[in-house]
Amino acid sequence: ATVLATYFISQSAPDIRKKLKRAKDSPQTPMADLVKTAFTVFNGREEAQEQQRQAHLQQK
């Protein structure tokens, strides 16, 4: 399971990898928690992009 988690983290996008590395600090982190974290980061991308777009529009 540890090898699978390491492979999963190494194949992730950079923003997801950063979060997963923090979550994996505990060697007993279940794979389901890693996947849940990855989905949370992935789904949060749109919100972050929208916030950046709004901030950029307000600066103009």
Helices and strands as residue ranges (DSSP letters): H 2-10, H 14-23, H 31-59
